[in-house]
């Protein structure tokens, strides 16, 4: 009987030997990672896009997903080209609420079913409240989509492997007081939990035992908008990662495709810019931020010129509180603002032969 069992055992091993070798090979490959990896330095090329500022609305889920998506688009194209997708569209269309956020899994599913258009279809007005919204007509032809998303196991090796295999990862984290005051160095969470936040891992560093993470608080936060988080940050006594939306709270996206570089005009209102004050056109950082004025809205004292940055543009229309006030057919596309006291909205529409794009900013005129 023992002889028969031994024969069957040998046959079983021989039949399954290729599978055993395959599993061992995968295991070897999964541990054969470089000591440092970053999507900010792939053979000397930075495929990430600029650090953005989501404030004051709770739109972090959309901003984190877009940060990962923009990086993958630029990597597929083969070079950085300032890819700029609409966080506001990805936030509101899947059901986001300004003071509560959007379920990141709903936003990821939306990327599969509908995709997200470029920023010119639905620029973020940075309002702390919900408002009627609609992307520019034809946005469906200007979208980037994904074919799949999933969860990554919550351990450092799995996170490292997924960064290499899939790209930047979207993570749900717990915020503490010290996170908001982070300036530099390698961060390990301490102190009382304040809430939750969703951000994007862009790399890792075995030498310094940390993850490289892109935040959404502007480039004047942390290390030029980034934070280095210790491999030991997530521990029972001070948890860092938290699965708000199910799974592990560590998400990858995959199968990026779509209209990466649509032939559309691009426009950005450079001045006035959010979180700044303008004294007769001179730009200074906003200091008294606790005044009863809409958060993020630029504060205007005296007359100033509205300045734009454009490309692939033939003309620009300027709207003030929903009314067309000026059309400029020649660069540089500018308009002299002379507004009354209170909160106002400035919109710019850029046109070329085939398409239209817009930008928007709310301003508070003091004098």
GIQUIHU-V521554 format. One record per residue. PHI is phi in degrees with one decimal (999 if undefined). PSI is psi in whole degrees, -180 to 180 (NA if undefined). BURIAL is + if it has 24 or more other ideal C-beta (glycine too) atoms within 12 Angstrom, else -. Layout:
BEGIN
phi = {PHI;PHI}
psi = {PSI;PSI}
burial = {BURIAL;BURIAL}
END
This chain:
BEGIN
phi = {999;-61.5;-64.5;-64.5;-61.5;-62.4;-62.2;-62.2;-64.3;-63.4;-60.8;-60.5;-66.0;-63.7;-64.9;-96.1;-60.0;-58.9;-65.5;-60.8;-63.1;-62.6;-63.4;-64.5;-64.1;-61.3;-62.8;-65.3;-65.2;-67.8;-98.8;-90.2;-105.7;-67.2;-66.7;-145.8;-147.0;-152.1;-72.3;-88.2;-153.3;-101.0;53.2;86.5;-110.6;-93.5;-92.6;-77.1;-102.7;-61.3;-71.5;-107.5;-123.7;-80.9;-56.5;-103.0;-84.6;-84.8;-105.3;-61.4;-59.2;-67.2;-64.6;-67.6;-63.3;-65.0;-59.5;-67.8;-66.2;-60.5;-62.7;-66.2;-61.6;-65.3;-65.9;-68.0;-65.1;108.8;-162.8;-71.7;-136.0;64.2;-57.4;-141.4;-103.4;-87.4;-64.8;-63.7;-63.2;-68.2;-84.6;-79.5;-64.2;-81.2;107.4;-67.5;-123.2;-55.0;-99.3;-129.4;98.9;-134.5;-64.2;-63.4;-71.5;-66.2;-66.3;-66.0;-62.6;-62.0;-63.3;-71.3;-79.5;-126.9;84.0;-129.9;-83.7;-70.1;-56.7;-65.3;-80.8;-156.7;-69.4;-79.4;-81.4;54.4;-104.7;-86.2;-145.9;-77.7;-155.7;-61.8;-139.7;-165.3;-71.5;-57.7;-55.3;91.5;-61.4;-61.0;-88.3;-121.5;-103.2;-115.4;-124.8;-126.0;-98.6;-162.3;-149.7;-168.1;-101.9;-106.5;-57.8;-84.8;-153.0;-59.4;-63.0;-65.8;-63.7;-60.5;-63.2;-66.6;-59.1;-73.7;-76.6;-111.1;121.8;-55.4;-111.0;-96.3;-126.2;-98.1;-129.5;-92.7;-98.7;-126.5;-55.5;-69.3;-63.6;-66.7;-103.6;-62.1;-117.5;-165.8;93.3;-96.6;-95.8;-126.1;-64.2;-143.6;91.7;-74.9;-70.1;-101.7;166.9;-124.1;-154.4;-122.1;-139.3;-127.3;-80.0;-114.8;-176.1;-143.9;-145.8;-69.3;-64.6;-100.5;54.4;-151.6;-100.4;-99.2;-128.7;-94.9;-97.1;-126.2;-112.5;87.2;-81.4;-93.1;-96.1;59.1;-93.7;55.6;93.5;-112.7;-137.3;-100.9;-112.6;-60.7;-57.9;-93.1;-64.0;-94.0;-139.4;-54.5;-79.6;-151.3;-60.4;-116.8;-86.1;-149.6;-82.3;-57.5;-111.9;94.9;59.7;-100.2;83.0;-123.8;-111.0;-112.4;-122.2;-149.0;70.9;-76.1;-155.9;132.9;-89.4;-68.0;-132.4;-64.5;-81.7;-130.4;-69.2;-121.0;-145.1;-137.8;-76.7;-80.8;-138.1;-78.3;-118.0;-57.0;65.8;-128.8;-115.7;-123.1;-104.5;50.0;91.6;-84.6;-88.4;-136.9;-64.0;-72.0;-101.1;-84.5;-81.8;-95.9;-67.2;-73.4;-125.3;-49.3;-58.0;81.3;-63.0;-59.6;-105.7;-114.9;-122.8;85.8;-68.9;-154.9;-99.4;-80.6;-113.2;-124.1;-115.6;-133.2;-152.5;53.1;-124.3;-107.5;-157.2;-133.3;-105.0;-109.0;-116.1;-123.2;52.4;85.2;-112.7;-68.0;-117.7;-163.2;-122.7;-114.8;-102.8;-145.3;-69.5;-75.5;-79.9;-138.8;-151.3;-83.6;-87.9;-139.7;-110.6;-87.3;-59.4;119.2;-88.2;-136.4;-119.8;-111.6;-123.6;-124.1;-118.0;-104.4;-124.3;-126.0;-64.0;-116.6;-138.2;-138.3;-138.5;-139.9;-142.7;-150.0;-150.5;-89.0;-128.6;-113.6;-89.7;-91.7;-147.9}
psi = {-44;-37;-41;-43;-42;-42;-46;-37;-43;-44;-43;-43;-43;-41;-38;5;-43;-39;-41;-46;-40;-44;-41;-39;-45;-41;-41;-42;-37;-23;-6;64;150;155;-19;139;136;137;-3;-6;77;103;41;1;133;109;-3;162;176;153;130;171;110;-17;146;2;158;64;22;-35;-47;-40;-40;-43;-44;-38;-43;-43;-44;-39;-45;-36;-48;-35;-41;-39;-35;-4;155;134;22;47;132;103;161;103;-37;-40;-48;-19;-53;-39;-36;6;22;149;131;-39;7;-24;-168;145;121;-28;-34;-40;-40;-41;-38;-36;-34;-47;-38;-33;-179;133;178;162;-32;-14;-33;80;150;119;-3;55;144;20;163;155;160;137;153;127;159;143;134;8;-26;-24;2;30;157;135;170;160;-19;160;164;-178;147;139;142;75;156;-44;-41;-40;-45;-47;-42;-36;-41;-42;-40;-34;-168;145;144;126;148;126;159;132;143;170;-40;-23;-43;-24;11;135;-47;170;-174;124;132;126;140;158;-176;138;130;-29;-155;160;151;125;-173;122;129;-9;-180;163;104;-29;-44;4;56;161;144;121;135;125;-179;38;22;164;-1;2;140;-141;83;40;-4;163;141;122;130;145;-25;11;-36;100;158;-37;-18;75;145;-51;143;128;73;-38;25;-179;-142;-11;8;109;139;155;153;158;52;132;170;-159;87;-38;72;148;78;154;152;137;139;130;109;-40;128;150;147;150;23;157;144;117;99;44;-15;127;129;155;144;125;-53;80;-9;8;153;61;143;123;141;-26;129;146;131;125;111;174;150;164;129;120;142;158;125;163;154;39;139;-30;159;133;137;128;139;114;43;-2;135;123;-19;142;128;124;8;140;152;139;108;163;137;113;127;87;164;170;141;-174;131;162;130;127;143;135;123;139;144;-166;-27;-29;176;145;163;166;162;145;136;138;149;114;120;-41;NA}
burial = {-;-;-;-;-;-;-;-;-;-;-;-;-;-;-;-;-;-;-;-;-;-;-;-;-;-;-;-;-;-;-;-;-;-;-;-;+;+;+;+;-;+;-;-;-;+;+;+;+;+;+;+;+;+;+;+;+;+;+;+;+;+;+;+;+;+;+;+;+;+;+;+;+;+;+;+;-;-;-;-;-;-;+;+;+;+;+;+;+;+;+;+;+;+;-;+;-;+;-;-;+;+;+;+;+;+;+;+;+;+;+;+;-;+;+;+;+;+;+;+;+;+;+;+;+;+;+;+;-;-;-;-;+;-;+;+;-;-;+;-;-;+;+;+;+;+;-;-;+;+;+;+;-;+;-;+;-;+;+;+;+;+;+;+;-;+;+;+;+;+;+;+;+;+;+;+;-;+;+;-;-;+;-;-;-;+;+;+;+;-;-;-;-;-;-;+;+;+;+;+;+;+;+;+;+;-;-;-;-;+;+;+;+;+;+;+;+;+;-;-;+;+;+;-;+;+;+;+;+;+;+;-;+;+;-;-;-;+;-;+;+;+;+;+;+;-;+;+;+;+;+;+;+;+;-;+;-;+;+;+;-;+;-;+;+;+;+;+;+;+;+;+;+;+;+;+;+;+;-;-;-;-;-;-;-;+;-;-;-;-;-;-;+;+;+;+;+;+;+;+;+;-;-;+;+;+;+;+;+;+;-;+;+;+;+;+;+;+;+;+;-;-;-;-;+;+;-;+;-;-;-;-;+;+;+;-;+;-;+;-;-;-;+;+;+;+;+;+;+;+;+;-;-;-;+;+;+;+;+;+;+;+;+;+;+;+;-}
END
